[in-house]
Amino acid sequence: MTSFRPDLIMEAPSTSVRKGGQYLLTQKGFNGLIGKDLNVFCKVPLALHAAGFEAEARQQLDTIRRVAFPDNRINPLYLLGKNDWHFVCCYYGWMALAAAELNDLTTSRDFAKRMFDFQDEILGGFYSVADPKEKRVMHVVHTSICGVVCIRLGEWQRARKAASFILRLLRQQPNPARLYYRMLTNGDLVMDYPVDRTRKRQRYAVLGKALWFLSELHRATGDIAYRSPAEEIFRFGISCQSDLYHRLSSVMFAWGSAACYNATRDDNEKAVAERITLNIARTQRDDGSWANRLILNELDSPFSLDDFIRALKHTKSFILDRTAEATIAIRGVAEELSAK
């Protein structure tokens, strides 16, 4: 990421980035860590970097690596529950991305090496679970985050394979009103819990992360093959319900839209990125955090009593996770819209 220039985006969003980082720093525990689990750990170093706290970002990265990733493997003590194993690939990806942005390429490649174990050799997508093989499912979110890491590290073959998975998934969509974002290793879509543009409260972050990755790859390679699918995802997003413009999960769609604008110079993409970002900035609380109330209906499965209990038990973790991701994404919007 380049240096942050608050004069190039609205005052409220630029202030939000700093406030988000400051809030995270107030949550540091006695052991020096911000948060208690990998859902939070994986995004905190990048969020602190986004907010301009470089020394603190490096300290968190080093400490997290030591306690939560001994020998670059997941320490299960820092998982909230068994379902969090489905996000291990993302944990490696976010940490690798943070290390790359902090110019610690050795650490970035160490995390990426584990992350690569989750990429399907044939279809190119990244799995939710690496083993056992019969439970392997490729996920657009995992693939997009890891795809951006591949770009940062110059792993172009891997990045293109990841993009080919998303392009294949888009071609196979059976219903124009829905976007299914998971695929089995035999190439079949997982036909449940899509992003449905006829309904509110959808997982707009799924769209945003794919849009971000494809736009980044188009800009990095100049390959037009990635531009049209990115624009297709953008059009699908803005055809969704009006809550797209103010849900916290949409902050990633704002970043993706800004990245798409950076490649296309389409003023509509810029306007969407700015509108969402300003709305999200306005929902930031006085202490610099964002509330976690929206996490409950953005799950990959129907809401259950177990989900409710888990949400109550881990409220603080959800707040920290959402605050870190919003801080990262708003910084990303600013940079994309200011890039030449």
C-alpha positions in Angstrom: 0.0 0.0 0.0 1.2 3.5 -0.8 1.2 6.4 1.8 -2.3 7.4 2.8 -3.5 10.8 1.6 -6.7 11.9 3.3 -7.0 14.9 1.0 -8.0 12.6 -1.8 -11.2 11.2 -0.3 -13.9 12.6 1.9 -12.9 13.7 5.3 -15.2 11.3 7.2 -13.8 8.1 5.7 -10.2 9.2 6.1 -10.8 10.0 9.7 -12.4 6.6 10.2 -9.2 4.8 9.2 -7.2 6.5 11.9 -10.0 6.0 14.5 -10.3 2.4 13.6 -6.6 1.8 14.2 -6.7 3.8 17.5 -9.6 1.7 18.7 -7.7 -1.6 18.0 -4.7 -0.3 20.0 -6.9 0.4 23.0 -7.9 -3.3 23.0 -4.4 -4.6 23.5 -4.3 -7.3 26.2 -1.8 -7.9 29.0 0.2 -10.1 26.6 0.5 -7.4 24.0 -2.0 -9.0 21.6 -5.1 -7.4 20.2 -7.9 -10.0 20.4 -7.9 -13.6 21.5 -8.5 -15.6 18.4 -7.4 -16.0 14.8 -10.5 -14.3 13.4 -9.1 -11.1 14.9 -5.4 -11.8 14.8 -5.2 -12.4 11.0 -6.5 -8.9 10.1 -5.0 -6.7 12.9 -1.5 -6.2 11.5 -2.9 -5.1 8.1 -5.4 -2.8 9.8 -2.8 -1.1 11.9 -0.6 -0.6 8.9 -3.6 0.9 7.1 -4.1 3.3 9.9 -0.5 4.4 9.9 0.7 2.5 13.0 3.7 0.8 11.4 5.7 -0.2 14.5 2.6 -1.6 16.2 1.6 -3.5 13.1 5.1 -5.1 13.0 4.9 -6.0 16.7 1.5 -7.6 16.3 2.7 -9.6 13.2 5.7 -10.9 15.0 3.9 -11.8 18.2 0.9 -13.4 16.4 3.3 -15.5 14.3 5.1 -16.7 17.4 2.1 -17.7 19.5 -0.7 -18.5 17.0 1.4 -20.0 14.1 4.2 -22.0 15.6 6.3 -23.4 12.8 3.9 -21.6 10.5 1.1 -23.9 11.5 -2.2 -23.1 13.1 -2.3 -23.3 16.9 -5.8 -24.7 17.6 -5.9 -22.9 20.9 -6.7 -19.7 19.0 -9.7 -20.9 17.1 -13.2 -20.0 18.3 -14.6 -23.4 17.4 -14.5 -26.3 14.9 -16.2 -24.2 12.2 -13.2 -21.9 12.2 -11.1 -24.6 10.5 -13.0 -23.6 7.4 -11.3 -20.2 7.4 -7.7 -21.4 8.0 -6.8 -20.6 4.4 -8.0 -17.0 4.9 -6.0 -16.7 8.1 -2.8 -17.6 6.2 -3.8 -15.3 3.4 -4.5 -12.2 5.5 -1.2 -12.7 7.4 0.8 -13.2 4.2 -0.8 -10.0 2.8 0.0 -8.0 6.0 3.6 -9.2 5.9 3.9 -8.3 2.2 2.6 -4.8 2.8 5.0 -4.4 5.7 7.8 -5.4 3.3 8.6 -8.5 5.3 8.7 -10.8 2.2 10.3 -13.7 4.1 7.4 -13.9 6.6 4.9 -13.3 3.7 6.3 -16.3 1.8 6.3 -18.5 4.9 2.6 -17.9 5.4 1.9 -18.2 1.6 3.7 -21.6 1.5 1.0 -22.9 3.9 -1.7 -21.1 2.0 -0.7 -22.7 -1.3 -1.6 -26.1 0.2 -5.2 -25.1 -0.1 -5.2 -24.4 -3.9 -6.7 -26.9 -6.1 -4.2 -28.0 -8.7 -6.8 -28.4 -11.5 -9.5 -25.8 -11.0 -7.3 -23.2 -9.2 -9.7 -22.3 -6.4 -8.7 -22.3 -2.7 -10.4 -24.7 -0.4 -12.3 -24.1 2.8 -10.8 -27.3 4.2 -7.7 -29.0 2.8 -8.3 -32.4 4.3 -10.0 -34.8 4.1 -10.3 -34.7 0.4 -14.0 -35.6 0.4 -14.8 -32.4 2.2 -12.9 -30.1 -0.1 -14.9 -27.1 -1.2 -13.5 -24.1 -3.1 -14.7 -20.7 -1.9 -14.7 -17.4 -3.8 -13.7 -15.4 -0.7 -10.7 -17.7 0.1 -9.7 -17.7 -3.5 -9.9 -13.9 -3.8 -7.8 -13.1 -0.7 -5.2 -15.7 -1.6 -5.3 -14.5 -5.2 -4.3 -11.0 -4.1 -1.4 -12.5 -2.1 -0.3 -14.3 -5.2 -0.2 -11.0 -7.0 1.8 -9.3 -4.3 4.4 -12.1 -4.3 4.6 -12.4 -8.1 3.1 -15.9 -8.2 1.4 -15.2 -11.5 0.6 -18.7 -12.5 -1.2 -19.3 -9.2 -3.0 -15.9 -9.5 -4.2 -16.7 -13.0 -5.3 -20.2 -11.9 -7.3 -18.6 -9.0 -8.9 -16.2 -11.4 -9.8 -19.0 -13.8 -11.7 -20.7 -11.0 -13.8 -17.5 -10.5 -14.4 -17.1 -14.2 -15.5 -20.7 -14.5 -17.8 -20.3 -11.5 -19.4 -17.2 -13.1 -20.0 -19.0 -16.4 -21.9 -21.8 -14.5 -24.4 -19.7 -12.7 -27.8 -21.1 -13.4 -29.9 -18.2 -12.2 -29.2 -14.5 -13.1 -30.8 -13.4 -9.8 -28.3 -15.5 -7.7 -24.6 -15.9 -7.4 -23.4 -19.2 -6.0 -19.9 -18.8 -4.7 -18.7 -22.3 -3.8 -17.7 -25.2 -6.0 -16.8 -28.9 -5.5 -13.6 -30.3 -6.8 -15.6 -32.1 -9.6 -16.6 -28.7 -10.9 -20.1 -28.6 -9.7 -21.5 -25.6 -7.9 -22.5 -25.8 -4.3 -26.2 -24.9 -4.6 -27.0 -23.4 -1.3 -26.8 -20.0 0.4 -26.1 -17.8 -2.7 -25.9 -14.1 -2.8 -29.5 -13.4 -3.9 -30.2 -10.0 -5.4 -33.9 -10.3 -4.7 -33.4 -10.4 -0.9 -31.8 -8.0 1.6 -29.1 -8.8 4.1 -26.8 -10.6 1.6 -23.1 -11.4 1.9 -22.0 -8.4 -0.2 -18.4 -9.0 1.0 -18.3 -12.1 -1.2 -18.9 -9.9 -4.3 -16.5 -7.3 -3.1 -13.6 -9.5 -2.5 -13.9 -11.2 -5.9 -14.2 -7.8 -7.6 -11.1 -6.6 -5.7 -9.0 -9.6 -6.8 -10.1 -9.6 -10.5 -9.6 -5.8 -10.8 -6.1 -6.1 -9.2 -5.1 -8.9 -11.5 -6.4 -7.0 -14.6 -4.4 -3.9 -13.6 -1.3 -6.0 -12.8 -1.3 -8.0 -16.0 -3.2 -5.8 -18.4 -5.2 -8.9 -19.4 -8.7 -7.9 -20.6 -9.9 -11.3 -19.7 -10.2 -10.2 -16.1 -11.9 -6.9 -16.7 -15.2 -8.1 -18.1 -15.9 -10.6 -15.2 -15.0 -7.8 -12.7 -17.5 -5.5 -14.3 -20.1 -8.4 -14.4 -19.7 -8.8 -10.6 -20.1 -5.0 -10.1 -23.3 -4.9 -12.2 -24.7 -7.8 -10.2 -23.8 -6.0 -7.0 -25.6 -2.8 -7.8 -28.6 -4.7 -9.0 -29.0 -6.0 -5.4 -31.3 -4.4 -2.8 -30.7 -0.9 -1.6 -29.1 -2.1 1.7 -26.0 -2.8 -0.3 -25.1 0.9 0.3 -25.1 0.8 4.0 -24.4 -2.7 5.3 -21.1 -3.1 7.0 -20.2 -6.1 4.9 -20.5 -3.8 1.8 -17.3 -2.1 2.8 -15.4 -4.8 0.8 -17.7 -4.1 -2.2 -16.7 -0.4 -1.9 -13.0 -1.5 -2.1 -13.7 -3.8 -5.0 -15.6 -1.0 -6.8 -12.8 1.4 -6.3 -10.3 -1.1 -7.6 -12.5 -1.7 -10.6 -12.7 2.1 -11.2 -8.9 2.2 -11.1 -8.9 -0.2 -14.0 -11.8 1.2 -16.0 -12.3 4.8 -15.0 -16.0 4.3 -15.0 -17.5 7.1 -12.9 -20.3 4.9 -11.8 -17.9 2.5 -10.0 -16.3 5.5 -8.3 -19.7 6.9 -7.2 -20.7 3.5 -5.7 -17.4 3.2 -3.8 -17.7 6.7 -2.4 -21.3 6.3 -1.4 -20.8 3.0 0.5 -17.6 4.3 2.1 -19.3 7.4 3.4 -22.3 5.5 4.7 -20.1 3.0 6.5 -17.9 5.8 8.0 -21.1 7.4 9.4 -21.9 4.2 11.3 -18.6 4.1 13.1 -19.1 4.5 16.9 -17.5 7.2 18.9 -14.8 4.9 20.2 -13.7 4.0 16.7 -15.3 0.6 16.4 -18.1 -0.8 14.3 -20.9 -2.8 15.9 -21.2 -6.5 15.2 -25.0 -6.8 14.9 -24.9 -7.5 11.2 -22.7 -10.6 11.5 -25.6 -12.7 12.5 -27.4 -12.8 9.1 -24.3 -13.0 6.9 -23.5 -16.6 7.6 -23.1 -19.4 5.1 -26.0 -21.3 6.7 -29.4 -20.6 8.2 -29.2 -18.9 11.6 -29.4 -21.3 14.5 -29.4 -21.3 18.3 -25.8 -22.4 18.2 -25.0 -19.3 16.0 -26.8 -17.1 18.5 -24.9 -18.5 21.5 -21.6 -18.2 19.6 -22.3 -14.6 18.7 -23.1 -13.7 22.3 -20.0 -15.5 23.6 -17.7 -13.9 21.1 -19.2 -10.5 20.7 -15.9 -8.7 21.4 -14.1 -10.8 18.7 -16.7 -10.0 16.1 -16.4 -6.3 16.9 -12.7 -6.4 16.5 -12.9 -8.4 13.3 -15.4 -6.0 11.7 -13.4 -3.0 12.8 -10.2 -4.3 11.4 -11.8 -5.3 8.1 -13.6 -1.9 7.7 -10.3 -0.1 8.5 -8.4 -2.1 5.9 -11.1 -1.6 3.2 -11.7 2.1 3.7 -8.0 2.7 3.4 -8.1 0.6 0.2 -10.8 2.7 -1.2 -8.8 5.9 -0.6 -5.8 4.4 -2.3 -7.6 3.1 -5.3 -9.5 6.3 -6.0 -6.3 8.4 -5.6 -4.1 6.2 -7.9 -3.1 7.6 -11.2 
